[in-house]
Amino acid sequence: MVIKVFVATSSGSIAIRKKQQEVVGFLEANKIDFKEFDIAGDEDNRRWMRENVPGEKKPQNGIPLPPQIFNEEQYCGDFDSFFSAKEENIIYSFLGLPPPPGSKVTKPPEEASSLPNGDVTGEAQSTTEGTEKAEESGQHEAQKEGSEDAGELTGSPEKNTECCHMPGSPGTENELLFWWSW
């Protein structure tokens, strides 16, 4: 399968050139096989692109602007849909390609299958979910340590602040003074 990217090499629009460069640069950086088709210098390429962009995807004036992306004959989308797929980490499904081996790629909801516990297989954990789970875990750890320390009113500052510092950051009052004086 070859990804076809329709571009206009002699476009006068800076915005179009930047969009084309972003698509081509991303495909090159991720070693995705693709071929560029110039619609500015080849009337056949221009006609093919215009005829194969689905009607509902064409702008109001009826003339789709580059870059337009296809997987062989199948329409993938324009720059805006490419950008959205990239941001949502579903670029391989957008392009109709299998993800590279060993990658953790989020699958679109219609391709993902649910597990009995409500989780979805093949779906990368969102940043929000990961943060919430980490915070909950940290709260449980802090509560557990707090309940262990509740009987020790004369505990050292090192023990009381230890649960709150991260590796490489100060954990004791003396370390804190050292860090701030640096």
Z-matrix of the N, CA and C atoms (Angstrom, degrees):
N
C 1 1.442
C 2 1.524 1 109.45
N 3 1.293 2 115.28 1 130.01
C 4 1.457 3 120.31 2 179.05
C 5 1.518 4 108.84 3 -116.18
N 6 1.306 5 114.87 4 130.64
C 7 1.459 6 121.13 5 175.88
C 8 1.519 7 107.58 6 -80.29
N 9 1.322 8 115.65 7 130.90
C 10 1.460 9 121.25 8 178.51
C 11 1.526 10 108.02 9 -106.91
N 12 1.321 11 115.45 10 126.41
C 13 1.452 12 120.98 11 177.45
C 14 1.523 13 107.44 12 -116.88
N 15 1.327 14 115.50 13 116.29
C 16 1.459 15 120.73 14 179.16
C 17 1.522 16 108.52 15 -91.07
N 18 1.336 17 114.73 16 120.97
C 19 1.462 18 122.18 17 -176.83
C 20 1.519 19 109.75 18 -127.99
N 21 1.320 20 115.36 19 165.45
C 22 1.459 21 121.99 20 173.14
C 23 1.518 22 106.98 21 -118.23
N 24 1.324 23 115.78 22 103.00
C 25 1.467 24 119.43 23 -174.43
C 26 1.518 25 113.29 24 -68.44
N 27 1.320 26 117.23 25 -22.22
C 28 1.471 27 118.58 26 179.94
C 29 1.526 28 111.13 27 -114.76
N 30 1.320 29 115.81 28 39.23
C 31 1.457 30 120.48 29 179.54
C 32 1.522 31 110.21 30 -71.67
N 33 1.313 32 115.71 31 138.56
C 34 1.462 33 120.52 32 176.96
C 35 1.518 34 112.42 33 -85.27
N 36 1.321 35 117.00 34 -8.86
C 37 1.459 36 121.41 35 -177.80
C 38 1.524 37 110.80 36 -89.52
N 39 1.310 38 115.80 37 121.78
C 40 1.465 39 120.55 38 177.89
C 41 1.521 40 110.08 39 -64.84
N 42 1.335 41 117.07 40 -38.44
C 43 1.470 42 121.00 41 -179.34
C 44 1.526 43 110.54 42 -61.58
N 45 1.312 44 117.43 43 -43.56
C 46 1.473 45 120.60 44 179.63
C 47 1.523 46 110.00 45 -65.88
N 48 1.327 47 117.43 46 -42.54
C 49 1.469 48 119.76 47 179.23
C 50 1.522 49 111.31 48 -61.54
N 51 1.334 50 117.27 49 -41.73
C 52 1.474 51 120.32 50 179.13
C 53 1.522 52 111.11 51 -64.10
N 54 1.314 53 116.70 52 -41.95
C 55 1.473 54 120.50 53 178.99
C 56 1.525 55 110.41 54 -63.23
N 57 1.319 56 116.78 55 -44.17
C 58 1.466 57 120.78 56 178.39
C 59 1.523 58 110.57 57 -61.36
N 60 1.334 59 116.76 58 -43.96
C 61 1.462 60 121.13 59 -179.96
C 62 1.525 61 111.05 60 -63.00
N 63 1.336 62 116.95 61 -38.69
C 64 1.459 63 119.76 62 -179.68
C 65 1.515 64 111.23 63 -65.40
N 66 1.343 65 117.09 64 -43.53
C 67 1.472 66 120.46 65 179.52
C 68 1.520 67 110.04 66 -64.17
N 69 1.327 68 117.09 67 -51.62
C 70 1.462 69 121.64 68 -177.81
C 71 1.532 70 110.53 69 -62.80
N 72 1.310 71 117.54 70 -43.87
C 73 1.466 72 121.07 71 178.97
C 74 1.518 73 112.41 72 -61.16
N 75 1.344 74 116.68 73 -41.29
C 76 1.461 75 120.26 74 179.09
C 77 1.523 76 110.79 75 -64.28
N 78 1.326 77 116.87 76 -45.38
C 79 1.468 78 120.85 77 -179.45
C 80 1.530 79 110.52 78 -63.09
N 81 1.330 80 117.07 79 -42.16
C 82 1.467 81 120.57 80 177.80
C 83 1.523 82 111.08 81 -64.03
N 84 1.322 83 116.94 82 -45.94
C 85 1.469 84 121.28 83 -177.70
C 86 1.524 85 111.88 84 -62.64
N 87 1.324 86 116.69 85 -32.78
C 88 1.464 87 120.71 86 -179.12
C 89 1.523 88 112.71 87 -96.72
N 90 1.339 89 116.18 88 10.04
C 91 1.465 90 123.26 89 176.28
C 92 1.527 91 112.02 90 53.20
N 93 1.334 92 115.21 91 43.53
C 94 1.454 93 121.76 92 176.37
C 95 1.527 94 106.95 93 -95.25
N 96 1.342 95 116.47 94 124.15
C 97 1.459 96 120.68 95 -179.53
C 98 1.519 97 109.93 96 -64.50
N 99 1.315 98 115.80 97 129.28
C 100 1.455 99 120.74 98 178.54
C 101 1.514 100 108.95 99 -152.19
N 102 1.321 101 114.05 100 164.66
C 103 1.454 102 120.00 101 176.72
C 104 1.524 103 107.78 102 -135.46
N 105 1.328 104 115.77 103 133.50
C 106 1.458 105 120.73 104 177.66
C 107 1.521 106 109.63 105 -87.78
N 108 1.323 107 115.11 106 139.94
C 109 1.457 108 122.13 107 174.93
C 110 1.516 109 107.38 108 -123.41
N 111 1.338 110 115.74 109 120.34
C 112 1.460 111 121.72 110 -178.04
C 113 1.528 112 109.79 111 -84.84
N 114 1.336 113 115.64 112 120.69
C 115 1.463 114 118.97 113 178.48
C 116 1.524 115 111.75 114 -91.92
N 117 1.345 116 116.97 115 -11.35
C 118 1.457 117 119.97 116 -179.50
C 119 1.524 118 111.22 117 -77.99
N 120 1.302 119 116.75 118 -35.84
C 121 1.460 120 120.17 119 -175.70
C 122 1.509 121 114.32 120 -105.37
N 123 1.327 122 118.65 121 -2.26
C 124 1.463 123 120.70 122 -176.59
C 125 1.526 124 109.62 123 -136.20
N 126 1.302 125 115.91 124 107.86
C 127 1.466 126 121.79 125 -178.14
C 128 1.533 127 111.98 126 -61.68
N 129 1.334 128 118.14 127 -34.17
C 130 1.473 129 121.07 128 179.16
C 131 1.529 130 110.91 129 -64.12
N 132 1.336 131 116.59 130 -42.58
C 133 1.466 132 120.54 131 177.66
C 134 1.531 133 110.48 132 -62.94
N 135 1.326 134 116.00 133 -43.59
C 136 1.464 135 120.37 134 -179.89
C 137 1.533 136 110.58 135 -61.89
N 138 1.313 137 116.65 136 -46.01
C 139 1.465 138 121.12 137 -179.49
C 140 1.537 139 110.48 138 -63.89
N 141 1.338 140 117.07 139 -44.74
C 142 1.464 141 120.47 140 -179.13
C 143 1.530 142 110.46 141 -60.89
N 144 1.342 143 116.37 142 -46.06
C 145 1.466 144 120.39 143 -179.92
C 146 1.523 145 110.51 144 -60.12
N 147 1.316 146 117.42 145 -48.90
C 148 1.465 147 121.11 146 -177.42
C 149 1.521 148 112.42 147 -63.44
N 150 1.320 149 116.67 148 -36.66
C 151 1.467 150 120.42 149 -179.49
C 152 1.519 151 112.11 150 -73.79
N 153 1.323 152 117.91 151 -28.13
C 154 1.468 153 120.84 152 -173.81
C 155 1.523 154 115.51 153 -98.78
N 156 1.319 155 117.64 154 -5.03
C 157 1.462 156 119.77 155 172.04
C 158 1.532 157 105.77 156 -78.39
N 159 1.343 158 117.92 157 122.73
C 160 1.476 159 120.30 158 -178.39
C 161 1.528 160 111.65 159 -57.37
N 162 1.314 161 115.94 160 147.08
C 163 1.458 162 122.35 161 -177.00
C 164 1.513 163 113.81 162 -53.85
N 165 1.340 164 117.34 163 -41.73
C 166 1.468 165 120.11 164 -178.49
C 167 1.523 166 112.25 165 -70.81
N 168 1.318 167 117.81 166 -14.65
C 169 1.469 168 121.62 167 179.98
C 170 1.527 169 112.52 168 -96.45
N 171 1.340 170 116.14 169 -6.86
C 172 1.464 171 119.27 170 -179.64
C 173 1.526 172 109.72 171 -80.06
N 174 1.335 173 116.53 172 146.86
C 175 1.467 174 119.26 173 176.46
C 176 1.530 175 110.73 174 -67.78
N 177 1.318 176 116.00 175 172.37
C 178 1.462 177 120.80 176 -176.64
C 179 1.519 178 112.80 177 -58.93
N 180 1.327 179 117.82 178 -33.95
C 181 1.465 180 119.34 179 179.87
C 182 1.525 181 112.27 180 -77.33
N 183 1.353 182 116.98 181 -6.40
C 184 1.461 183 121.69 182 175.99
C 185 1.513 184 115.38 183 84.62
N 186 1.329 185 117.95 184 -4.62
C 187 1.466 186 120.49 185 -178.16
C 188 1.523 187 109.29 186 -111.65
N 189 1.335 188 117.20 187 106.64
C 190 1.470 189 119.51 188 179.03
C 191 1.524 190 111.23 189 -70.64
N 192 1.328 191 115.40 190 137.65
C 193 1.460 192 121.45 191 179.57
C 194 1.522 193 110.70 192 -94.98
N 195 1.322 194 117.09 193 150.85
C 196 1.460 195 119.54 194 176.01
C 197 1.517 196 110.20 195 -72.12
N 198 1.310 197 118.45 196 158.23
C 199 1.455 198 126.59 197 -0.94
C 200 1.533 199 111.80 198 -82.45
N 201 1.316 200 115.20 199 142.98
C 202 1.463 201 123.10 200 173.41
C 203 1.525 202 105.97 201 -120.27
N 204 1.336 203 116.49 202 137.84
C 205 1.458 204 120.57 203 -171.50
C 206 1.527 205 109.66 204 -120.10
N 207 1.332 206 115.62 205 133.07
C 208 1.462 207 123.14 206 178.89
C 209 1.519 208 108.50 207 -130.18
N 210 1.330 209 115.73 208 153.27
C 211 1.459 210 122.35 209 167.95
C 212 1.515 211 104.07 210 -110.87
N 213 1.329 212 115.59 211 102.76
C 214 1.467 213 122.53 212 -169.72
C 215 1.527 214 108.26 213 55.19
N 216 1.334 215 118.05 214 -111.87
C 217 1.465 216 121.54 215 -178.43
C 218 1.531 217 111.84 216 -96.74
N 219 1.328 218 117.67 217 -10.28
C 220 1.468 219 121.60 218 -175.77
C 221 1.530 220 110.22 219 -85.37
N 222 1.328 221 115.38 220 128.54
C 223 1.458 222 121.25 221 179.70
C 224 1.521 223 110.13 222 -73.79
N 225 1.331 224 116.62 223 128.97
C 226 1.470 225 121.61 224 176.55
C 227 1.526 226 110.35 225 -97.22
N 228 1.339 227 116.74 226 -51.17
C 229 1.448 228 119.37 227 179.87
C 230 1.514 229 112.82 228 158.78
N 231 1.324 230 113.89 229 -177.29
C 232 1.460 231 121.35 230 178.23
C 233 1.528 232 108.97 231 -99.08
N 234 1.329 233 116.93 232 -168.04
C 235 1.463 234 120.06 233 -177.54
C 236 1.527 235 112.09 234 -63.05
N 237 1.345 236 117.21 235 -42.11
C 238 1.460 237 119.48 236 -177.19
C 239 1.526 238 111.27 237 -61.58
N 240 1.343 239 117.90 238 -42.65
C 241 1.466 240 119.01 239 179.07
C 242 1.528 241 110.66 240 -71.37
N 243 1.330 242 117.86 241 -33.72
C 244 1.461 243 121.27 242 175.11
C 245 1.527 244 110.06 243 -61.25
N 246 1.330 245 116.09 244 -48.00
C 247 1.455 246 121.25 245 -178.61
C 248 1.531 247 110.79 246 -61.07
N 249 1.333 248 117.24 247 -43.91
C 250 1.470 249 121.28 248 178.92
C 251 1.518 250 110.89 249 -61.63
N 252 1.334 251 116.97 250 -44.47
C 253 1.466 252 120.92 251 179.81
C 254 1.522 253 110.84 252 -63.17
N 255 1.318 254 116.54 253 -38.52
C 256 1.470 255 120.89 254 178.59
C 257 1.527 256 110.07 255 -65.15
N 258 1.321 257 116.79 256 -44.46
C 259 1.465 258 121.15 257 -179.52
C 260 1.528 259 111.91 258 -66.04
N 261 1.329 260 117.29 259 -33.58
C 262 1.466 261 121.86 260 -179.16
C 263 1.530 262 112.29 261 -87.93
N 264 1.335 263 115.91 262 1.09
C 265 1.464 264 122.01 263 179.31
C 266 1.532 265 112.19 264 61.28
N 267 1.335 266 116.01 265 38.62
C 268 1.468 267 120.83 266 176.64
C 269 1.526 268 110.27 267 -124.97
N 270 1.330 269 116.42 268 32.17
C 271 1.455 270 121.45 269 -174.06
C 272 1.526 271 112.40 270 -63.25
N 273 1.334 272 117.72 271 -36.40
C 274 1.463 273 119.08 272 -178.12
C 275 1.526 274 111.37 273 -69.22
N 276 1.314 275 117.65 274 -39.38
C 277 1.466 276 118.62 275 176.62
C 278 1.526 277 109.95 276 -70.43
N 279 1.333 278 118.61 277 -33.96
C 280 1.462 279 122.42 278 175.04
C 281 1.525 280 110.25 279 -58.57
N 282 1.333 281 116.40 280 -43.09
C 283 1.460 282 121.28 281 -179.07
C 284 1.528 283 112.61 282 -81.66
N 285 1.333 284 117.02 283 -6.31
C 286 1.463 285 120.16 284 -178.55
C 287 1.514 286 112.39 285 73.27
N 288 1.331 287 116.47 286 29.87
C 289 1.464 288 122.24 287 -178.50
C 290 1.516 289 110.36 288 -115.19
N 291 1.325 290 117.55 289 149.79
C 292 1.465 291 118.91 290 172.53
C 293 1.526 292 109.15 291 -71.71
N 294 1.341 293 117.44 292 144.24
C 295 1.471 294 118.60 293 178.36
C 296 1.521 295 110.35 294 -66.25
N 297 1.326 296 117.15 295 152.20
C 298 1.463 297 119.37 296 178.73
C 299 1.524 298 110.72 297 -63.22
N 300 1.323 299 117.73 298 150.46
C 301 1.465 300 120.60 299 -179.52
C 302 1.516 301 111.75 300 -58.19
N 303 1.315 302 115.73 301 137.44
C 304 1.461 303 121.81 302 177.16
C 305 1.504 304 114.95 303 82.10
N 306 1.326 305 118.03 304 1.47
C 307 1.464 306 118.77 305 -179.81
C 308 1.506 307 110.04 306 -88.43
N 309 1.329 308 114.94 307 149.30
C 310 1.459 309 121.03 308 175.20
C 311 1.512 310 106.36 309 -102.53
N 312 1.314 311 115.90 310 95.80
C 313 1.451 312 121.61 311 -174.95
C 314 1.516 313 108.67 312 -115.65
N 315 1.321 314 115.63 313 133.94
C 316 1.455 315 120.91 314 177.44
C 317 1.513 316 109.22 315 -71.58
N 318 1.329 317 116.52 316 129.96
C 319 1.452 318 120.53 317 176.78
C 320 1.511 319 108.97 318 -92.49
N 321 1.342 320 116.85 319 149.11
C 322 1.455 321 118.51 320 175.62
C 323 1.525 322 109.84 321 -62.83
N 324 1.346 323 118.34 322 152.56
C 325 1.454 324 121.51 323 -174.99
C 326 1.515 325 114.08 324 -54.24
N 327 1.321 326 118.69 325 -34.93
C 328 1.457 327 119.26 326 -177.66
C 329 1.520 328 112.44 327 -70.96
N 330 1.360 329 117.74 328 -20.43
C 331 1.458 330 120.98 329 179.11
C 332 1.533 331 111.96 330 -94.22
N 333 1.300 332 117.69 331 -18.87
C 334 1.457 333 121.40 332 -175.90
C 335 1.524 334 109.50 333 -81.82
N 336 1.326 335 115.39 334 146.91
C 337 1.461 336 118.81 335 177.82
C 338 1.518 337 109.52 336 -112.68
N 339 1.316 338 116.34 337 142.42
C 340 1.457 339 121.17 338 -175.76
C 341 1.524 340 110.70 339 -86.55
N 342 1.312 341 115.00 340 146.48
C 343 1.455 342 122.34 341 173.54
C 344 1.523 343 108.49 342 -97.39
N 345 1.333 344 117.75 343 161.66
C 346 1.466 345 119.75 344 -178.60
C 347 1.522 346 114.07 345 -56.87
N 348 1.339 347 118.35 346 -29.88
C 349 1.463 348 119.81 347 -178.26
C 350 1.520 349 112.72 348 -83.46
N 351 1.348 350 118.10 349 3.58
C 352 1.450 351 121.21 350 177.79
C 353 1.512 352 113.81 351 95.87
N 354 1.356 353 117.26 352 -11.70
C 355 1.457 354 119.45 353 176.34
C 356 1.517 355 108.84 354 -71.34
N 357 1.322 356 115.26 355 164.45
C 358 1.455 357 120.34 356 -179.86
C 359 1.513 358 108.04 357 -117.69
N 360 1.346 359 116.61 358 130.50
C 361 1.461 360 120.02 359 -179.62
C 362 1.509 361 109.97 360 -74.66
N 363 1.337 362 115.64 361 147.51
C 364 1.451 363 120.74 362 176.43
C 365 1.514 364 113.84 363 74.91
N 366 1.306 365 117.80 364 5.54
C 367 1.457 366 119.93 365 -176.93
C 368 1.511 367 109.21 366 -104.06
N 369 1.308 368 115.69 367 129.84
C 370 1.457 369 119.93 368 177.60
C 371 1.523 370 108.42 369 -71.24
N 372 1.326 371 115.62 370 140.52
C 373 1.458 372 119.56 371 -179.70
C 374 1.516 373 108.98 372 -68.79
N 375 1.313 374 115.59 373 131.22
C 376 1.465 375 118.67 374 -178.22
C 377 1.519 376 110.15 375 -69.92
N 378 1.307 377 116.50 376 157.25
C 379 1.453 378 121.46 377 -179.63
C 380 1.517 379 110.66 378 -61.34
N 381 1.318 380 116.97 379 -40.08
C 382 1.459 381 120.97 380 -179.43
C 383 1.518 382 110.36 381 -62.89
N 384 1.349 383 115.80 382 -47.51
C 385 1.464 384 118.97 383 179.96
C 386 1.516 385 110.47 384 -61.43
N 387 1.327 386 116.71 385 -44.29
C 388 1.460 387 120.44 386 -179.11
C 389 1.514 388 111.32 387 -61.78
N 390 1.313 389 116.95 388 -41.88
C 391 1.455 390 121.59 389 179.29
C 392 1.516 391 110.38 390 -65.27
N 393 1.335 392 116.65 391 -44.88
C 394 1.464 393 120.23 392 -179.89
C 395 1.519 394 110.62 393 -61.43
N 396 1.339 395 117.20 394 -44.00
C 397 1.463 396 119.93 395 -179.46
C 398 1.529 397 110.61 396 -66.06
N 399 1.331 398 117.11 397 -39.82
C 400 1.464 399 120.42 398 178.79
C 401 1.525 400 110.12 399 -64.76
N 402 1.336 401 116.39 400 -41.20
C 403 1.462 402 119.43 401 179.15
C 404 1.524 403 110.38 402 -64.39
N 405 1.338 404 116.32 403 -44.15
C 406 1.464 405 119.35 404 179.08
C 407 1.519 406 109.77 405 -60.57
N 408 1.331 407 117.16 406 -44.28
C 409 1.456 408 121.33 407 179.85
C 410 1.527 409 110.10 408 -61.32
N 411 1.322 410 116.71 409 -44.09
C 412 1.462 411 120.90 410 178.80
C 413 1.509 412 111.67 411 -63.74
N 414 1.327 413 117.63 412 -38.42
C 415 1.459 414 120.99 413 178.57
C 416 1.518 415 110.21 414 -65.57
N 417 1.344 416 116.40 415 -42.59
C 418 1.459 417 119.12 416 178.92
C 419 1.523 418 110.99 417 -63.17
N 420 1.349 419 117.40 418 -41.36
C 421 1.455 420 120.94 419 178.49
C 422 1.524 421 110.23 420 -63.43
N 423 1.325 422 117.20 421 -43.99
C 424 1.464 423 121.26 422 -179.40
C 425 1.527 424 110.13 423 -64.57
N 426 1.328 425 116.99 424 -40.75
C 427 1.460 426 120.06 425 178.84
C 428 1.527 427 110.06 426 -64.59
N 429 1.348 428 116.23 427 -42.12
C 430 1.456 429 120.25 428 -179.51
C 431 1.530 430 109.79 429 -62.71
N 432 1.344 431 117.12 430 -46.98
C 433 1.458 432 120.02 431 179.07
C 434 1.517 433 110.53 432 -65.55
N 435 1.326 434 117.47 433 -37.60
C 436 1.460 435 121.68 434 179.17
C 437 1.517 436 110.53 435 -62.44
N 438 1.337 437 117.20 436 -40.63
C 439 1.464 438 119.25 437 -179.65
C 440 1.520 439 110.76 438 -71.65
N 441 1.347 440 117.51 439 -31.47
C 442 1.467 441 119.89 440 176.96
C 443 1.527 442 110.29 441 -69.59
N 444 1.329 443 116.48 442 -36.14
C 445 1.452 444 121.22 443 -177.37
C 446 1.523 445 112.88 444 -84.88
N 447 1.302 446 119.72 445 -9.07
C 448 1.459 447 122.57 446 -174.52
C 449 1.525 448 111.85 447 -57.59
N 450 1.304 449 118.49 448 -35.66
C 451 1.463 450 121.85 449 -179.29
C 452 1.510 451 112.28 450 -79.55
N 453 1.323 452 119.15 451 -13.24
C 454 1.453 453 122.61 452 -176.73
C 455 1.519 454 110.22 453 -104.22
N 456 1.303 455 118.28 454 87.47
C 457 1.452 456 121.39 455 -179.01
C 458 1.518 457 111.71 456 -75.84
N 459 1.327 458 117.53 457 -19.23
C 460 1.458 459 120.82 458 -178.32
C 461 1.523 460 111.26 459 -101.42
N 462 1.322 461 117.90 460 25.48
C 463 1.472 462 121.54 461 -178.72
C 464 1.521 463 111.20 462 -63.78
N 465 1.312 464 116.66 463 153.18
C 466 1.465 465 121.03 464 -178.60
C 467 1.527 466 110.16 465 -76.35
N 468 1.340 467 118.19 466 155.55
C 469 1.473 468 121.12 467 178.43
C 470 1.525 469 111.70 468 -60.15
N 471 1.356 470 116.00 469 -33.76
C 472 1.458 471 118.46 470 179.67
C 473 1.519 472 110.82 471 -59.19
N 474 1.322 473 116.62 472 -42.97
C 475 1.459 474 120.19 473 -177.17
C 476 1.521 475 109.97 474 -68.79
N 477 1.335 476 118.06 475 -38.43
C 478 1.452 477 121.15 476 -176.32
C 479 1.532 478 112.54 477 -73.20
N 480 1.313 479 118.66 478 -30.11
C 481 1.461 480 119.87 479 -178.17
C 482 1.515 481 112.27 480 -96.74
N 483 1.313 482 117.61 481 -9.15
C 484 1.449 483 120.72 482 -174.26
C 485 1.524 484 112.23 483 -60.81
N 486 1.319 485 118.01 484 -37.28
C 487 1.460 486 119.85 485 -176.99
C 488 1.521 487 111.83 486 -70.31
N 489 1.298 488 117.33 487 -15.08
C 490 1.461 489 120.48 488 -172.31
C 491 1.513 490 113.43 489 -102.29
N 492 1.317 491 119.59 490 -6.09
C 493 1.458 492 117.66 491 -177.75
C 494 1.518 493 110.82 492 -103.51
N 495 1.307 494 113.49 493 153.38
C 496 1.459 495 121.05 494 -179.92
C 497 1.516 496 107.72 495 -101.53
N 498 1.328 497 117.34 496 158.22
C 499 1.472 498 119.23 497 177.80
C 500 1.523 499 110.05 498 -55.46
N 501 1.309 500 116.05 499 134.49
C 502 1.452 501 121.22 500 178.99
C 503 1.513 502 113.51 501 88.05
N 504 1.349 503 118.40 502 -5.06
C 505 1.455 504 120.56 503 177.83
C 506 1.520 505 108.32 504 -111.86
N 507 1.319 506 117.17 505 161.78
C 508 1.469 507 119.53 506 -176.59
C 509 1.517 508 111.59 507 -65.62
N 510 1.314 509 116.49 508 142.65
C 511 1.453 510 121.01 509 -179.98
C 512 1.508 511 111.83 510 -118.54
N 513 1.333 512 118.73 511 -22.75
C 514 1.453 513 121.29 512 -179.98
C 515 1.523 514 108.49 513 -116.43
N 516 1.305 515 115.33 514 167.72
C 517 1.458 516 119.84 515 -179.70
C 518 1.525 517 110.92 516 -61.47
N 519 1.340 518 117.15 517 -42.15
C 520 1.463 519 120.32 518 178.57
C 521 1.522 520 111.43 519 -63.94
N 522 1.343 521 116.72 520 -41.68
C 523 1.463 522 120.02 521 177.86
C 524 1.522 523 110.21 522 -63.98
N 525 1.331 524 117.29 523 -37.98
C 526 1.458 525 121.25 524 179.50
C 527 1.528 526 110.12 525 -62.57
N 528 1.317 527 117.31 526 -44.37
C 529 1.458 528 120.79 527 178.70
C 530 1.520 529 110.17 528 -63.51
N 531 1.334 530 116.89 529 -38.91
C 532 1.459 531 120.69 530 178.27
C 533 1.529 532 110.29 531 -62.13
N 534 1.316 533 116.74 532 -46.48
C 535 1.474 534 121.37 533 -178.41
C 536 1.525 535 111.05 534 -62.89
N 537 1.303 536 117.22 535 -42.92
C 538 1.459 537 120.32 536 -177.47
C 539 1.519 538 111.60 537 -71.53
N 540 1.322 539 118.72 538 -28.65
C 541 1.455 540 120.80 539 -179.79
C 542 1.516 541 111.82 540 -81.35
N 543 1.290 542 116.95 541 -11.59
C 544 1.467 543 120.92 542 -177.12
C 545 1.419 544 110.06 543 -74.65
